[in-house]
Amino acid sequence: MALSTSSNFAKPDDAFRAIVEAHRGLSDEQSADFDAALVLILANHIGDLDALREALALARRRMIDASQQQQQQQQASRE
């Protein structure tokens, strides 16, 4: 199964809003636990190890890229 990275939702803003609302009232620790549970539930639903590995690698690259961009912005603001 090829990993789909484009939105598959008819109303992506509604999907995003549902995720945000699910976190409402949770502590940071509860929110992190919720995210972990959601990832495991959805990974099980997908049931494709190759797709999971691809998604994990993509998520990690995005986190690293975002971190590097933030560091570059901080350096630029110091100069």
C-alpha positions as CSV (number, residue, x, y, z in Angstrom):
1,M,0.0,0.0,0.0
2,A,1.5,3.3,-1.0
3,L,1.3,6.0,1.7
4,S,-1.2,8.7,0.9
5,T,0.0,12.1,2.1
6,S,-2.7,14.2,0.4
7,S,-6.0,14.9,2.3
8,N,-8.6,12.2,2.0
9,F,-11.2,14.1,3.9
10,A,-14.0,15.9,2.2
11,K,-13.7,18.5,4.9
12,P,-10.1,18.5,6.2
13,D,-10.8,21.5,8.5
14,D,-13.5,19.5,10.3
15,A,-11.1,16.5,10.8
16,F,-8.4,18.8,12.2
17,R,-11.0,20.5,14.5
18,A,-12.1,17.0,15.7
19,I,-8.6,16.2,16.7
20,V,-8.1,19.5,18.5
21,E,-11.4,19.1,20.3
22,A,-10.4,15.6,21.4
23,H,-7.5,17.1,23.3
24,R,-9.5,19.8,25.0
25,G,-9.2,19.6,28.8
26,L,-6.3,17.2,28.8
27,S,-3.1,17.8,30.5
28,D,0.1,17.8,28.4
29,E,0.8,14.2,29.7
30,Q,-2.7,13.1,28.9
31,S,-2.6,14.7,25.5
32,A,0.7,12.8,24.7
33,D,-0.9,9.5,25.9
34,F,-4.0,10.2,23.8
35,D,-1.8,10.8,20.7
36,A,0.1,7.6,21.3
37,A,-3.2,5.6,21.7
38,L,-4.6,7.2,18.6
39,V,-1.5,6.3,16.6
40,L,-1.6,2.7,17.7
41,I,-5.4,2.4,17.0
42,L,-5.0,3.9,13.5
43,A,-1.8,1.9,12.8
44,N,-3.7,-1.3,13.7
45,H,-6.6,-0.2,11.4
46,I,-4.2,0.3,8.5
47,G,-2.6,-3.1,9.2
48,D,0.3,-2.5,6.7
49,L,3.8,-2.6,8.2
50,D,5.4,-1.1,5.1
51,A,2.9,1.9,5.2
52,L,3.5,2.3,8.9
53,R,7.3,2.4,8.5
54,E,6.9,4.9,5.7
55,A,4.6,7.1,7.8
56,L,7.0,6.9,10.8
57,A,10.0,7.9,8.6
58,L,8.0,10.8,7.1
59,A,6.8,12.0,10.5
60,R,10.4,11.9,11.8
61,R,11.7,13.8,8.8
62,R,9.1,16.5,9.2
63,M,9.9,16.9,12.9
64,I,13.6,17.2,12.1
65,D,13.0,19.6,9.3
66,A,10.8,21.8,11.5
67,S,13.4,21.7,14.2
68,Q,16.1,22.8,11.8
69,Q,14.0,25.6,10.4
70,Q,13.3,26.8,13.9
71,Q,17.0,26.8,14.7
72,Q,17.8,28.7,11.5
73,Q,15.2,31.3,12.3
74,Q,16.6,31.8,15.8
75,Q,20.1,32.2,14.4
76,A,18.9,34.7,11.8
77,S,17.1,36.8,14.4
78,R,20.3,36.9,16.5
79,E,22.3,38.3,13.6
